[in-house]
């Protein structure tokens, strides 16, 4: 798995340090001796009961997978007494280890690291992940006379060359052919971004354009996957002139760029060009994930300089306060950040594959092990899925930018403290960002927990509208209005004194069916600045079209 996951060095710097024996945790488990003894007694009794059930001497103890766990869905796991025993025994052991971690006398991040480490081992040791204990694998091997195992080995070798586990049929997609196909033109580029202006879809458009800032750790086309789920196309259909920042997939020659460069060359330049091309007094801006964090910092810099270039702001699954960073925070501590700073902090590249592996590890039972079983043990091929193609299209980051980001946000949480950070030569104070803001969080987000996104209400000035969408970090955002799926929660506008308790907000919020897109569109309508005839062509005399969307930068592979 090390080679397939992207190399031993990557794994060591990723989640493997979380699995190192920790004297404090061992001592904490020892202090819980009474609870430990009770859990052991319960576990041994359940295993004894399971043996007796297999011999026909009683009922098996209850042992069910968690909701949504599809590893044991095949009938062979239940119809065959031996595999039923293997399945139940594993689930009992998993429950025992989980209860053991829950009862350890440690608090805060130490307990979360323990839980995460155990979860990685529990997931990895599932009997479904081994040919000898997976009845589906053995049945297929017999039926195919070993051909499935032969093909599986070929798949292993292919993925080893790619440095990652294949999650989708990559031959089914091509950026610019059936992904990122919204029509438009690149109207500006520098060493870090291309700026795309999309063609209008309505006779008239708002006077103020909408500038989208996607995460720089992923490709922008998550917002423009295919026509039926393209957020870009939806925004254009609502009468917005949309500009998109397309971050460069940086190489060694861009390895010197830092956080301030991403703010100035990325966001400031995008806003400036969009204003000049459109002739607007101000733009509306949208940031997604890390793009939202960058946008928030950029707006604080603009506020400190007295610049008034943005009318209203949308933050999609964005953290500005990193007090509760979720599972990603478990990967970041002083030793790991210091190690990165020493190696790439003054120049160099953080490979996109490193980040991709970390994100997959957060949901190993969804993004790693099912593909190990299907591709390697069964010799199958992954299905074509646009979102997973995007997920595997990694993006490199400059070392100085990455190190500054993780130290000042995840590690030290300085962005939330007025004046604690200086970006682009001025102190940063998010409270001075007094623009109306629409803040979207998603309820099952494991990257930006919704309660962490809710904390932005207390940091930002101006009127705030908070919306909680169903589903997770990506699926909750890419929820096309036309499909009418899922739901979202609204609590109304949050003036200057939002409720400090997210749970209290949720208890009072109204759940509404369908996509949050329609609510966002209605909110943004008031900030268009009136309408005018939609532009006949992209760009201007000063900024002529360079090339058709989606441009060159997004096609560069890590």
PyMOL commands that set and color helices and strands:
alter all, ss='L'
color gray80, all
select helices_A, chain A and resi 2-5+8-13+16-19+23-31+33-54+76-79+81-102+108-124+127-129+131-133+135-143+147-162+170-172+220-223+227-229+231-237+252-254+259-278+290-304+326-331+334-344+352-362+364-367+369-377+386-392+399-411+430-432+450-454+456-459+481-483+502-508+517-525+553-555
alter helices_A, ss='H'
color red, helices_A
select strands_A, chain A and resi 184-189+193-198+204-206+210-213+242-247+283-288+310-316+349-350+397-398+422-423+426-427+436-442+464-469+487-494+510-513+531-533+547-548
alter strands_A, ss='S'
color yellow, strands_A
deselect
rebuild
show_as cartoon
